[in-house]
Amino acid sequence: MSALSVPSTKNWSDKRWLWLLSPAIPVVFTGSLVAFAWSGQWLWLLFAPAFVHLVMPLLDLAFGEDFSNPPESAVAQLEQDFFYRALVWAYVPFQIAGTVFGAWLATTQPLPWYAFAGLVLSVGAFNGIGIATAHELGHKKETLDRWLAKIALAPTMYGHFYVEHNRGHHKRVATPEDPASARMGESFWVFLPRTVLGSLRSAWELERERLNRKGKSVWNVANDNLQAWALTGVFYGFLAVWLGSPVLVFLVLQGLYGASMLEVVNYVEHYGLMRQKDKSGRYVRCEPEHSWNSNHIVGNILLYHLQRHSDHHAHPSRRYQALRHFDEAPQLPAGYATMITAAYFPPLWYALMDHRVAAHYASDMGKVNMQPSARQTLLNCWHKPVTALKDTAA
């Protein structure tokens, strides 16, 4: 921390009651499903994706950014305040209830294909955002928090995230070895299969190693992956028994979309950034400079400060309400809602981000995590030799 600037606490105020908007997401999104069931107007089923990709970017633009940080004297009280823990817990029952209601609509209402697609996107959206809730809960030591994290992951079939994120991604973040760190010149559509398969493989190996150290087989009830996947099986199984096997089509589709929302966020968070190696050949400690940061107020309130990702990776044990902005952290040009939408369109994404990656490393492309197939093109476009950089500085 000595190399970092002291976070500014100027103009900080506790947004205590605004945090109620976070668990309100599944309530409001489920409300749009209720509005469809009551009115029969299928456009209500587009409310959730429209909110994520259109309304949130506009709200971020309207309300702007907040760079202030809580003073250290307030951090202990913030982290011990039960109110903030209860808000994260509250998301999960609303999320599960909304998924059950969506499954009921999918199997009992005569939906044309476009309405069915809207329903998939709506339910997948609040389950995808639910992974941000699982992310916050999964970092905590309390048993209740950890089980709620696994429950929040059940609808998206992505329970292994609980293992891979905490013990894999946080260890290898911003290195070529991390399947959840995107490389400069790698499109989201290339990143997606790489991260899905790589994260699944990593989560299984991490649990195998942990259990083997305890003298246990990986096929054991203590396997966190198996526990989380079993929750998905129980949840899907219950709905299939109640509503019939066709509900599984809906559940799988919304789960795939929800998981893809997590992975597009992963794509944004570390694009092109790389930790360097020290003299011993080991990667340096993760610092705020190794994650893309955003201080847009609306996105941070709705996503439990997930956009202050730099401080989260540098200090994973900090609770969301106490995360800080550092000037050393590279800044995204907009909030997550805008950036995940841009990521779906590679030319737009490259236009927004590649020059920022190059600028972050002062065009020394040897420090960038680059997609091997795009390496030469990126070097030709952005690289300045070290000698040229010294001459420019002189």
C-alpha positions as CSV (number, residue, x, y, z in Angstrom):
1,M,0.0,0.0,0.0
2,S,3.0,2.4,0.5
3,A,3.3,2.9,-3.3
4,L,-0.3,3.9,-3.6
5,S,-1.8,7.3,-3.2
6,V,-3.9,7.9,0.0
7,P,-7.6,7.5,-1.0
8,S,-9.5,10.8,-0.8
9,T,-12.3,11.0,1.7
10,K,-13.4,14.4,0.6
11,N,-17.2,14.7,0.1
12,W,-17.9,11.1,1.2
13,S,-21.3,10.3,2.6
14,D,-22.8,7.0,3.5
15,K,-25.4,6.1,0.8
16,R,-27.1,3.9,3.3
17,W,-30.7,3.9,2.0
18,L,-29.7,3.9,-1.6
19,W,-28.3,0.4,-1.1
20,L,-31.8,-0.8,-0.8
21,L,-31.9,-0.6,-4.6
22,S,-29.6,-3.6,-4.9
23,P,-32.0,-6.3,-3.6
24,A,-34.9,-4.4,-5.3
25,I,-33.6,-5.7,-8.7
26,P,-35.2,-9.1,-8.6
27,V,-38.4,-7.6,-7.1
28,V,-38.7,-5.0,-9.9
29,F,-37.8,-7.5,-12.6
30,T,-40.3,-10.0,-11.2
31,G,-42.8,-7.2,-11.1
32,S,-42.4,-6.9,-14.9
33,L,-43.3,-10.6,-15.2
34,V,-46.4,-10.0,-13.1
35,A,-47.4,-7.0,-15.3
36,F,-47.2,-9.3,-18.3
37,A,-49.3,-12.0,-16.6
38,W,-51.9,-9.4,-15.7
39,S,-52.0,-7.4,-19.0
40,G,-51.0,-10.0,-21.6
41,Q,-48.6,-7.4,-23.1
42,W,-45.5,-9.3,-24.0
43,L,-43.3,-6.1,-24.2
44,W,-43.2,-6.2,-20.4
45,L,-40.9,-9.2,-20.8
46,L,-38.3,-6.9,-22.4
47,F,-38.2,-4.7,-19.3
48,A,-35.2,-6.4,-17.7
49,P,-32.9,-6.5,-20.7
50,A,-34.0,-3.0,-21.7
51,F,-33.1,-1.8,-18.1
52,V,-29.7,-3.4,-18.2
53,H,-28.6,-2.3,-21.7
54,L,-30.5,1.0,-22.1
55,V,-31.8,2.4,-18.9
56,M,-28.7,1.8,-16.7
57,P,-26.3,3.4,-19.1
58,L,-28.5,6.5,-19.3
59,L,-28.8,6.6,-15.5
60,D,-25.0,6.3,-15.2
61,L,-24.7,9.2,-17.6
62,A,-27.3,11.3,-15.8
63,F,-26.0,10.8,-12.3
64,G,-22.3,10.6,-13.1
65,E,-19.4,9.4,-10.9
66,D,-18.5,9.5,-7.3
67,F,-14.7,9.2,-6.5
68,S,-15.0,9.7,-2.7
69,N,-14.0,7.1,-0.2
70,P,-15.0,6.3,3.4
71,P,-12.4,7.4,5.9
72,E,-10.5,4.7,7.7
73,S,-12.2,5.7,10.9
74,A,-15.6,4.7,9.5
75,V,-14.6,1.4,7.9
76,A,-14.8,-0.8,11.0
77,Q,-18.3,0.5,11.7
78,L,-19.4,0.1,8.1
79,E,-18.2,-3.5,7.9
80,Q,-19.8,-4.5,11.2
81,D,-23.2,-2.9,10.4
82,F,-25.7,-5.8,10.1
83,F,-27.8,-3.7,7.7
84,Y,-25.4,-4.2,4.8
85,R,-25.2,-7.9,5.3
86,A,-28.9,-8.3,5.4
87,L,-29.3,-6.4,2.1
88,V,-27.1,-9.0,0.3
89,W,-29.0,-11.8,1.9
90,A,-32.3,-10.3,0.8
91,Y,-31.5,-10.6,-2.9
92,V,-31.4,-14.4,-2.8
93,P,-35.1,-15.3,-1.8
94,F,-36.4,-12.7,-4.2
95,Q,-34.2,-14.1,-6.9
96,I,-35.4,-17.7,-6.3
97,A,-39.0,-16.6,-6.1
98,G,-38.7,-14.7,-9.4
99,T,-37.2,-17.7,-11.1
100,V,-40.0,-20.0,-9.9
101,F,-42.6,-17.5,-11.2
102,G,-40.8,-17.2,-14.5
103,A,-40.7,-21.0,-14.9
104,W,-44.4,-21.2,-14.1
105,L,-45.1,-18.6,-16.9
106,A,-42.9,-20.5,-19.3
107,T,-44.9,-23.7,-18.9
108,T,-48.5,-22.5,-18.3
109,Q,-48.9,-19.5,-20.6
110,P,-49.3,-19.7,-24.4
111,L,-46.2,-17.8,-25.4
112,P,-45.1,-17.0,-29.0
113,W,-41.4,-17.6,-29.5
114,Y,-40.5,-13.9,-29.1
115,A,-42.3,-13.7,-25.8
116,F,-40.6,-16.8,-24.6
117,A,-37.3,-15.3,-25.6
118,G,-38.1,-12.2,-23.6
119,L,-39.0,-14.3,-20.6
120,V,-35.6,-16.1,-20.9
121,L,-33.8,-12.8,-21.0
122,S,-35.7,-11.3,-18.1
123,V,-35.2,-14.2,-15.7
124,G,-31.7,-14.8,-16.9
125,A,-30.9,-11.1,-16.2
126,F,-31.7,-11.1,-12.5
127,N,-30.1,-14.5,-12.1
128,G,-27.0,-13.1,-13.9
129,I,-27.0,-10.1,-11.6
130,G,-27.5,-12.6,-8.8
131,I,-24.0,-13.9,-9.5
132,A,-22.7,-10.5,-8.3
133,T,-24.6,-11.2,-5.1
134,A,-23.0,-14.7,-4.9
135,H,-19.7,-13.0,-5.5
136,E,-20.1,-10.8,-2.5
137,L,-21.4,-13.6,-0.3
138,G,-18.8,-16.2,-1.4
139,H,-15.9,-14.1,-0.2
140,K,-17.1,-14.1,3.4
141,K,-16.1,-16.6,6.1
142,E,-19.6,-17.1,7.6
143,T,-21.3,-20.4,6.8
144,L,-24.7,-18.7,6.1
145,D,-23.1,-16.4,3.6
146,R,-21.3,-19.2,1.8
147,W,-24.4,-21.3,1.5
148,L,-26.4,-18.4,0.2
149,A,-23.7,-17.8,-2.4
150,K,-24.2,-21.4,-3.6
151,I,-28.0,-21.0,-3.7
152,A,-27.7,-17.7,-5.7
153,L,-25.6,-19.6,-8.2
154,A,-28.0,-22.6,-8.5
155,P,-30.4,-21.0,-11.2
156,T,-27.5,-20.4,-13.6
157,M,-25.9,-23.8,-13.2
158,Y,-22.7,-22.0,-12.3
159,G,-22.0,-23.2,-8.8
160,H,-18.3,-23.9,-9.6
161,F,-17.8,-20.1,-9.7
162,Y,-17.8,-20.3,-5.9
163,V,-14.5,-22.3,-6.0
164,E,-12.8,-21.0,-9.1
165,H,-13.4,-17.3,-8.4
166,N,-12.1,-17.3,-4.8
167,R,-9.2,-19.7,-5.1
168,G,-8.4,-19.6,-8.8
169,H,-9.2,-16.2,-10.3
170,H,-8.0,-14.2,-7.3
171,K,-4.7,-16.1,-7.4
172,R,-4.1,-15.9,-11.1
173,V,-5.9,-12.6,-12.0
174,A,-4.3,-10.5,-14.7
175,T,-2.0,-13.2,-16.0
176,P,-2.1,-15.3,-19.1
177,E,-2.8,-18.4,-17.0
178,D,-6.2,-17.0,-15.7
179,P,-9.1,-18.2,-17.9
180,A,-11.2,-15.3,-16.5
181,S,-8.8,-12.5,-17.5
182,A,-9.4,-11.3,-21.1
183,R,-6.5,-10.6,-23.4
184,M,-6.1,-7.5,-25.5
185,G,-7.2,-8.4,-29.0
186,E,-9.4,-11.2,-27.8
187,S,-13.1,-10.7,-28.6
188,F,-15.8,-11.6,-26.1
189,W,-17.0,-14.3,-28.4
190,V,-13.5,-15.9,-28.4
191,F,-13.1,-15.3,-24.6
192,L,-16.5,-16.9,-23.7
193,P,-15.7,-20.6,-24.5
194,R,-12.2,-20.2,-23.2
195,T,-13.3,-18.9,-19.8
196,V,-16.3,-21.3,-19.4
197,L,-14.2,-24.4,-20.1
198,G,-11.1,-23.1,-18.3
199,S,-13.0,-22.1,-15.2
200,L,-14.8,-25.4,-15.0
201,R,-11.6,-27.3,-15.4
202,S,-9.8,-25.1,-12.8
203,A,-12.6,-25.4,-10.3
204,W,-12.5,-29.2,-10.5
205,E,-8.7,-29.3,-10.1
206,L,-8.7,-26.9,-7.2
207,E,-11.2,-29.1,-5.3
208,R,-9.3,-32.3,-6.2
209,E,-6.1,-30.8,-4.7
210,R,-7.9,-29.5,-1.6
211,L,-9.6,-32.8,-0.9
212,N,-6.6,-34.9,-1.7
213,R,-4.6,-33.0,0.9
214,K,-7.2,-34.1,3.4
215,G,-6.9,-37.7,2.2
216,K,-10.3,-37.6,0.5
217,S,-11.5,-38.4,-3.0
218,V,-12.7,-35.6,-5.2
219,W,-16.0,-37.6,-5.4
220,N,-16.9,-36.6,-1.9
221,V,-19.9,-34.8,-0.3
222,A,-17.4,-32.2,0.9
223,N,-16.6,-31.2,-2.7
224,D,-17.9,-27.6,-3.0
225,N,-18.5,-28.0,-6.7
226,L,-20.7,-31.1,-6.2
227,Q,-22.6,-29.3,-3.4
228,A,-23.3,-26.3,-5.6
229,W,-24.3,-28.4,-8.6
230,A,-26.5,-30.6,-6.4
231,L,-28.4,-27.4,-5.5
232,T,-29.1,-26.8,-9.2
233,G,-30.2,-30.4,-9.6
234,V,-32.6,-30.2,-6.7
235,F,-34.0,-26.8,-7.8
236,Y,-34.4,-27.9,-11.5
237,G,-35.7,-31.3,-10.4
238,F,-38.4,-29.8,-8.1
239,L,-39.6,-27.5,-10.9
240,A,-39.6,-30.4,-13.4
241,V,-41.7,-32.5,-11.1
242,W,-44.2,-29.7,-10.5
243,L,-44.4,-28.1,-14.0
244,G,-43.2,-31.0,-16.2
245,S,-40.0,-31.7,-18.0
246,P,-40.4,-29.0,-20.7
247,V,-39.6,-26.4,-18.0
248,L,-36.0,-27.7,-18.2
249,V,-35.6,-26.0,-21.7
250,F,-36.5,-22.7,-20.2
251,L,-34.3,-23.2,-17.1
252,V,-31.3,-24.2,-19.1
253,L,-31.7,-21.3,-21.6
254,Q,-32.1,-18.6,-18.9
255,G,-29.2,-20.2,-17.0
256,L,-26.9,-20.0,-20.0
257,Y,-27.8,-16.3,-20.5
258,G,-27.3,-15.5,-16.9
259,A,-23.9,-17.2,-16.8
260,S,-22.9,-15.3,-20.0
261,M,-23.7,-12.1,-18.1
262,L,-21.1,-13.0,-15.5
263,E,-18.6,-13.8,-18.1
264,V,-19.0,-10.6,-20.1
265,V,-18.4,-8.7,-16.8
266,N,-15.3,-10.8,-16.3
267,Y,-14.2,-9.9,-19.9
268,V,-14.5,-6.2,-19.0
269,E,-12.8,-6.3,-15.6
270,H,-9.3,-7.2,-16.6
271,Y,-9.1,-6.8,-20.4
272,G,-5.4,-6.6,-21.5
273,L,-4.0,-6.0,-18.0
274,M,-1.1,-8.0,-16.7
275,R,0.8,-8.4,-13.5
276,Q,4.6,-8.3,-14.1
277,K,7.1,-10.8,-12.7
278,D,9.6,-9.9,-10.1
279,K,13.3,-11.0,-10.1
280,S,12.4,-14.4,-8.7
281,G,10.1,-15.0,-11.7
282,R,6.9,-14.8,-9.6
283,Y,4.0,-12.5,-10.4
284,V,3.9,-9.4,-8.3
285,R,1.1,-9.0,-5.8
286,C,-2.3,-7.9,-7.3
287,E,-2.7,-4.1,-6.9
288,P,-5.5,-1.7,-8.0
289,E,-3.6,-1.1,-11.3
290,H,-4.5,-4.7,-12.4
291,S,-8.3,-4.2,-12.7
292,W,-10.5,-1.8,-14.6
293,N,-12.4,0.5,-12.3
294,S,-15.6,2.5,-12.6
295,N,-17.1,5.0,-10.2
296,H,-20.4,5.5,-11.8
297,I,-22.9,5.8,-9.0
298,V,-25.9,3.9,-10.3
299,G,-24.0,0.8,-11.4
300,N,-22.1,0.7,-8.1
301,I,-25.3,0.9,-6.0
302,L,-27.1,-1.8,-8.0
303,L,-24.0,-4.1,-8.1
304,Y,-22.7,-3.9,-4.6
305,H,-19.7,-1.7,-5.6
306,L,-18.6,-4.4,-8.1
307,Q,-17.3,-1.7,-10.3
308,R,-14.7,-0.7,-7.7
309,H,-13.1,-3.9,-8.8
310,S,-9.6,-2.7,-8.3
311,D,-9.9,-2.3,-4.5
312,H,-11.8,-5.6,-4.4
313,H,-8.9,-7.6,-5.9
314,A,-6.2,-5.7,-4.0
315,H,-8.2,-6.3,-0.7
316,P,-10.6,-9.2,-1.2
317,S,-11.8,-9.3,2.4
318,R,-13.2,-5.7,2.3
319,R,-17.0,-5.6,2.3
320,Y,-18.7,-3.9,-0.6
321,Q,-19.8,-0.8,1.3
322,A,-16.2,0.1,2.2
323,L,-14.5,-0.4,-1.2
324,R,-12.5,2.6,-2.4
325,H,-11.3,4.4,-5.5
326,F,-7.6,4.7,-6.2
327,D,-6.1,7.1,-8.7
328,E,-3.7,4.3,-9.8
329,A,-6.6,2.1,-11.0
330,P,-7.2,2.3,-14.7
331,Q,-10.7,3.8,-15.4
332,L,-13.3,2.5,-17.8
333,P,-14.9,5.1,-20.0
334,A,-18.4,4.2,-18.7
335,G,-20.2,2.0,-16.2
336,Y,-20.5,-1.8,-16.5
337,A,-23.9,-1.7,-18.2
338,T,-22.5,0.3,-21.1
339,M,-19.3,-1.7,-21.3
340,I,-20.9,-5.1,-21.3
341,T,-23.1,-4.0,-24.2
342,A,-20.1,-2.7,-26.1
343,A,-18.3,-6.0,-25.5
344,Y,-20.9,-7.8,-27.6
345,F,-19.6,-5.8,-30.6
346,P,-15.8,-6.4,-30.9
347,P,-15.0,-3.4,-33.3
348,L,-16.7,-1.0,-30.9
349,W,-15.0,-2.6,-27.9
350,Y,-11.6,-2.4,-29.5
351,A,-12.2,1.3,-30.4
352,L,-13.1,2.1,-26.8
353,M,-10.5,0.0,-25.0
354,D,-7.4,-0.8,-27.0
355,H,-5.9,2.7,-26.8
356,R,-6.6,2.8,-23.1
357,V,-4.7,-0.4,-22.5
358,A,-1.8,0.9,-24.5
359,A,-1.9,4.2,-22.6
360,H,-2.0,2.4,-19.3
361,Y,1.3,0.8,-20.1
362,A,2.7,3.9,-21.9
363,S,2.7,1.9,-25.2
364,D,5.2,-0.7,-23.8
365,M,3.3,-3.6,-25.2
366,G,5.6,-6.1,-23.6
367,K,3.7,-5.5,-20.4
368,V,0.3,-6.2,-21.9
369,N,-1.6,-9.5,-21.7
370,M,-2.2,-10.0,-25.5
371,Q,-4.1,-12.5,-27.5
372,P,-1.4,-14.6,-29.3
373,S,-3.2,-14.5,-32.6
374,A,-3.5,-10.7,-32.5
375,R,0.0,-10.0,-31.1
376,Q,1.7,-8.8,-34.2
377,T,-1.2,-6.6,-35.3
378,L,-1.3,-5.0,-31.8
379,L,2.5,-4.5,-31.8
380,N,2.4,-2.8,-35.2
381,C,-0.4,-0.6,-34.1
382,W,0.5,0.4,-30.5
383,H,4.0,-0.6,-29.5
384,K,6.8,2.0,-28.9
385,P,10.2,0.5,-28.2
386,V,11.6,1.3,-24.7
387,T,14.4,3.4,-26.3
388,A,11.8,5.5,-28.1
389,L,9.9,6.0,-24.9
390,K,13.0,7.2,-23.1
391,D,13.8,9.6,-26.0
392,T,10.3,11.0,-25.8
393,A,10.5,11.5,-22.1
394,A,13.9,13.3,-22.5
